[in-house]
Amino acid sequence: MTQIPFPYLFVRGGTSRGPYFRRSDLPEDLDDLARVLIAVVGAGNARNIDGIGGGNAVTTKVAMLSPSERNDADVDYFFAQVGVEEAQVDYAPTCGNILVGVGPAAIEMGLVPACGDETRVRIHAVNTGAMVEAIVQTPGGQVTYEGDAAIDGVPGTAAPIGLNFLDVVGSKCNGMLPTGSARETINGYEVTCIDVAMPMVIGRAADFGITGYESQEELDANRALFEKMEPMRLEAGRRMGLGDVTKSVTPKIGLLSEARDGAHFNARYFMPWQCHPSLAVTGSQCLAACALTPGSIAEAIAKPVGASPAVIRIEHPVGEMSVTVTFERDQNGFRFHAAGLVRTARLIARGEVMVPARVLQGETEKGAGK
């Protein structure tokens, strides 16, 4: 056999998409798994021409599902961020957009039974340990993808999927403010290092020489911007207890500016070597938490937020995202509890993706970047 088939679902989750596998269908060893996923995506080539990736970091993501080993969860969700131009895989982060598709995919795979018109799927995000409840529309015992919910960055409408994020504080670090400060200076830039659902280092767009209203394409072409951000990110990762993050996609970077269209603030989210075309679900929660944190970099940028629960609106390159947050603010300080969003997903294809047999024999592609 020259090629090995792997069953998969191809799903759009939020504003990302990628293959969703049963974890048991893939190699257990993480190095072997990485080689398979690199081949699946076609990583190592800007167009991902020899795989099913889309030539962008939001289209080279992979979800792997299995029955949960936890009593309080239905399904374990293991995420992999596969490179675009580099043949590498990062298992450190999670992805909230891809998570949107986990509930429907788990039902489609038979890992979770549909229950009534709405099925609640309890998801354990293996990479970070977070717990998320997804509410999936299942009239007649089947997942429906048709509906009236719209999200910026995706054309048309689809069935709503509710997400309730629990235990998101300190997803990878030691607490919400892992450095112990709400604001600090790194390489001459004032930033907030914060971990709510996703470790991030957040700064003011103007400090980095941009307005914050540029398009994804304009920002990706601004190599001088990345030359400023990357050394700062590496030092932030060290201070946050993440070690050497040279080859890790965490912490992500967020640059803030004032809202122009009525939201609480405007943001550009970096993944970190490309600008996100819209905004990550996990990143939206971290940015919202930053806007609520006394003394953070978001002060004087974000509009005031009312009492808990509150809806925080964040503008991004193609529209805005709303995050519902619950928190406490009293004489004992500020405590972030949970976040909720409504997103959409769609099953695009199902079948088998073929991987050359030599990949599992440890051979590497020659000239992948050419």
Secondary structure as GFF3:
##gff-version 3
##sequence-region A 1 370
A	DSSP	beta_strand	3	13	.	.	.	ID=ss1
A	DSSP	beta_strand	16	22	.	.	.	ID=ss2
A	DSSP	three_ten_helix	23	25	.	.	.	ID=ss3
A	DSSP	alpha_helix	30	41	.	.	.	ID=ss4
A	DSSP	three_ten_helix	57	59	.	.	.	ID=ss5
A	DSSP	beta_strand	61	67	.	.	.	ID=ss6
A	DSSP	beta_strand	75	82	.	.	.	ID=ss7
A	DSSP	beta_strand	89	90	.	.	.	ID=ss8
A	DSSP	alpha_helix	96	100	.	.	.	ID=ss9
A	DSSP	alpha_helix	102	108	.	.	.	ID=ss10
A	DSSP	beta_strand	118	125	.	.	.	ID=ss11
A	DSSP	beta_strand	130	137	.	.	.	ID=ss12
A	DSSP	three_ten_helix	139	141	.	.	.	ID=ss13
A	DSSP	beta_strand	161	166	.	.	.	ID=ss14
A	DSSP	beta_strand	184	186	.	.	.	ID=ss15
A	DSSP	beta_strand	189	195	.	.	.	ID=ss16
A	DSSP	beta_strand	199	204	.	.	.	ID=ss17
A	DSSP	three_ten_helix	205	208	.	.	.	ID=ss18
A	DSSP	alpha_helix	216	220	.	.	.	ID=ss19
A	DSSP	alpha_helix	223	239	.	.	.	ID=ss20
A	DSSP	beta_strand	252	257	.	.	.	ID=ss21
A	DSSP	beta_strand	265	270	.	.	.	ID=ss22
A	DSSP	alpha_helix	281	292	.	.	.	ID=ss23
A	DSSP	beta_strand	310	316	.	.	.	ID=ss24
A	DSSP	beta_strand	319	330	.	.	.	ID=ss25
A	DSSP	beta_strand	333	343	.	.	.	ID=ss26
A	DSSP	beta_strand	345	356	.	.	.	ID=ss27
A	DSSP	alpha_helix	357	360	.	.	.	ID=ss28
###
